[in-house]
Amino acid sequence: MSTISEKRPIDYRDMERYYRMKEETMLNSKKKKCQAPTSSIQIKYFLYVAIIFILSLGMIFNYATITQRKMEINDLKKDITLIEKQKEDIIIALETIKNSNIIEENAMNFLGMDYALSTQNHFLSISYQTNTEDEFAYTKKQDKNELLNGIIERTFLIFAKEGI
């Protein structure tokens, strides 16, 4: 007779052992799958995270400096436009001050000045002599008109010596 046809009694202890071993192998495989990564893999992940963190900090810092420079440039542009407007206002004020019609109006309205009449005009004629001596050549003249001209010329010479 062959072994196939032979009936053997079922040993439940063997089956229990079989299922226990099968259960243990499944648990061991799960433990291997869930096992914590080794220290070299942990260091590698830490380095990746650190490099990404440093690069992101560098990008944020550069963005902050660029933004700060843009703000400074905008402030300087505002200052330039303000100064240019002030310059234009000053040029316009200068042109109005130099305008002879406005000067005439201001003199008449604010200072109460008016044109001189022909009776108010006095004309003087002054003759200059080239004399390098310390003495004046005018002291010897007897004519009244020439005496008056000499006095006027002396006053101009005094002013010229003083730098007025």
C-alpha positions in Angstrom: 0.0 0.0 0.0 1.0 3.4 -0.7 1.3 6.3 1.6 -1.4 8.2 -0.1 -4.0 5.8 0.7 -2.9 5.5 4.2 -4.8 7.6 6.6 -2.9 9.2 9.4 -4.4 10.8 12.3 -4.2 14.6 12.4 -1.8 15.9 14.9 -3.2 19.3 16.0 0.0 20.2 17.9 1.9 20.3 14.6 -0.7 22.5 13.0 -0.6 24.8 16.0 3.2 25.0 15.7 2.9 25.6 11.9 0.5 28.5 12.4 2.6 30.0 15.2 5.7 29.8 13.0 3.8 31.4 10.1 2.6 34.1 12.3 6.1 34.8 13.6 7.5 35.0 10.1 4.8 37.5 9.2 5.6 39.6 12.2 9.3 39.5 11.5 8.7 40.7 7.9 6.5 43.5 9.2 9.2 44.5 11.7 11.8 44.6 8.9 9.5 46.8 6.8 8.8 49.1 9.7 12.3 49.2 10.9 13.8 52.6 11.5 16.2 53.7 8.8 19.8 53.4 9.5 21.9 56.3 10.8 23.6 56.9 7.4 20.1 57.4 5.8 19.1 59.7 8.7 22.2 61.8 8.2 21.6 62.0 4.4 18.0 63.2 5.0 19.2 65.7 7.6 21.8 67.1 5.2 19.1 67.4 2.4 16.8 69.3 4.7 19.6 71.5 6.0 20.8 72.4 2.5 17.2 73.2 1.4 16.8 75.3 4.5 20.0 77.3 3.9 19.1 77.9 0.3 15.6 79.1 1.2 17.1 81.4 3.8 19.5 82.8 1.2 16.7 83.4 -1.3 14.6 85.2 1.4 17.6 87.3 2.4 18.4 88.3 -1.2 14.7 89.1 -1.8 14.7 91.3 1.3 17.8 93.2 0.2 16.4 93.7 -3.3 13.2 95.0 -1.9 15.1 97.4 0.4 17.1 98.7 -2.5 14.0 99.3 -4.6 12.4 101.2 -1.8 15.5 103.4 -1.5 15.5 104.0 -5.3 11.9 105.0 -5.1 12.6 107.4 -2.2 15.5 109.0 -4.2 13.3 109.3 -7.3 10.6 111.1 -5.2 13.3 113.4 -3.8 14.6 114.1 -7.3 11.2 115.1 -8.6 10.6 117.3 -5.6 13.9 119.1 -6.0 13.3 119.5 -9.7 9.9 121.1 -9.0 11.5 123.4 -6.5 14.2 124.3 -9.0 11.5 125.2 -11.6 9.7 127.3 -9.1 12.9 129.1 -8.2 13.7 129.7 -11.9 10.2 131.1 -12.5 10.5 133.4 -9.4 13.9 134.6 -10.7 12.5 135.4 -14.1 9.7 137.4 -12.6 12.1 139.3 -10.4 14.3 140.1 -13.4 11.3 141.3 -15.5 11.5 145.1 -15.8 7.7 145.5 -16.1 7.2 143.8 -12.8 10.0 145.9 -11.2 8.3 149.0 -12.5 4.9 147.9 -11.1 6.4 147.1 -7.7 8.2 150.4 -7.5 5.1 152.3 -8.3 2.6 150.3 -6.2 4.6 149.2 -3.1 7.3 151.9 -2.9 5.3 154.9 -4.2 7.9 155.8 -6.7 7.2 157.7 -9.9 9.1 158.9 -13.0 11.2 162.0 -12.5 10.1 165.2 -14.0 12.4 167.2 -16.3 12.8 169.9 -13.7 14.1 167.2 -11.2 16.9 166.0 -13.5 20.4 167.5 -12.9 23.2 166.6 -15.3 26.8 166.9 -14.4 29.8 166.9 -16.6 33.0 165.6 -15.2 36.4 165.9 -16.8 39.1 163.5 -15.7 42.8 164.4 -15.8 45.6 161.9 -15.7 47.8 163.1 -12.9 50.0 160.7 -11.1 51.4 163.2 -8.6 50.2 163.2 -5.0 49.0 166.7 -5.3 45.8 167.6 -7.1 46.1 169.7 -10.1 42.7 171.3 -9.4 43.7 173.4 -6.5 45.2 176.2 -8.6 42.1 176.9 -10.7 40.0 179.9 -9.9 36.9 179.3 -11.9 33.8 178.3 -9.8 32.6 175.6 -12.3 36.0 174.1 -12.4 36.2 174.2 -8.6 32.9 172.3 -8.4 34.2 169.7 -10.9 37.4 169.4 -8.9 35.4 168.6 -5.7 33.3 166.0 -7.5 36.4 164.4 -9.0 38.1 164.3 -5.6 35.2 162.5 -4.0 35.2 159.9 -6.8 39.0 159.5 -6.3 38.5 159.0 -2.6 35.8 156.4 -3.2 38.0 154.7 -5.8 40.9 154.5 -3.3 38.7 153.0 -0.7 37.3 150.4 -3.1 33.7 151.6 -3.2 
